[in-house]
Amino acid sequence: MSTDTITPYLVTGATGSLGKAVVKRLRDAGHQVRVFQRRSPDQPQPGLEYAIGDLSNAPAVDRAVKGAEIVIHCGAATKGEWPEHKAGTVDGTQNVIDAAKKHGVKQVVYISSMSVVDWAGNAGKGAVTEAAGTEPRAEERGAYTRAKLEAEKLVVAAAQQGLPVVILRPGQIFGGGIPLINGAVARSVAGRWLVLGDGKLELPLVYIDDVVDAVIAAVEKKLTKGELFQIIDPEQLTQNDVLELAGGKQAVLRLPRALVFGLGRVSELALRVVGKTSPIGTYRLKSALARLHYESDYATRGLGWKPRVGVREGIRRVTGESGGTSADPISGARVAG
């Protein structure tokens, strides 16, 4: 890769579903794009520039950012324990910030996550907007939430120091290979869909093409003052709605909330004896099962963003795609990694 020429766009996390979709949109529009990914592709795409390395490797990130005008930072760790999340998400984001400052990048579009929001604390307090508080007990919510929150704080601090950045918080992305029915909706158990609670939780769904629209809008509007936008479809279907539209003929088993929390408390006590943390601890359940409604009015005003595809058409498009469930029904709730 030559770093002596100007490449308008650098996309990190380019092998992930969202990164791929962003790259495709930019290429289709005729833009020159550099992608940052861990491994060299088996079949490189003609005309696409590759920068190879890991986000946790500062020199590799520096080489990738050098010469780029706009950095779309989609990269983050989505699995593993805290060391993996810290390296890929927290350290990786700091490396992107440092390189962007050093090389005078014109704009950084940072892809955050609705996972950073204090779900439990915002229940019953009206619609969740960009003004909602962030998670005060991130470690209990899991490594993904903790890392995304720490990374977003780094970006906010950098924006206050002059980094030209805009922050997008997508909701539960689906499509483009990201399953619609994940742990936030239901899990497939013994031929049935298992739902935690009554299935009436509103889901902050957003189809992947609509998220890409928001990314492009942020670029075209040249937003660089640390603006923060939630990207969520205004039609917030419930778990029951999604299963009715996309769950096929599988029967649905709903565990009453009282039973779910009871099982969580039992697991906490049992695992505490052996010095372990329960994956379905009370606080994680309280967060995952919080009854919330979200607004994306600011994205409409500030980005001019409205879903072009929408959740119902998105569901129709992905109905034939292979599904699957997230590995963890609690930490993955409401967001797609």
Secondary structure as UniProt FT lines:
FT   STRAND          7..12
FT   TURN            14..15
FT   HELIX           17..28
FT   TURN            29..30
FT   STRAND          33..37
FT   TURN            46..47
FT   STRAND          49..52
FT   TURN            55..56
FT   HELIX           58..65
FT   TURN            66..67
FT   STRAND          68..73
FT   HELIX           82..85
FT   HELIX           86..91
FT   HELIX           92..102
FT   TURN            103..104
FT   STRAND          107..111
FT   HELIX           114..116
FT   HELIX           119..122
FT   TURN            123..124
FT   TURN            130..131
FT   HELIX           138..141
FT   HELIX           143..160
FT   TURN            161..162
FT   STRAND          165..170
FT   STRAND          172..175
FT   TURN            176..177
FT   TURN            183..185
FT   STRAND          187..189
FT   TURN            190..191
FT   STRAND          192..196
FT   STRAND          205..207
FT   HELIX           208..220
FT   TURN            221..222
FT   STRAND          225..231
FT   HELIX           239..246
FT   TURN            248..249
FT   STRAND          251..255
FT   HELIX           257..273
FT   TURN            274..275
FT   TURN            279..280
FT   HELIX           282..288
FT   HELIX           297..303
FT   HELIX           311..318
FT   TURN            319..320
FT   TURN            329..334
//
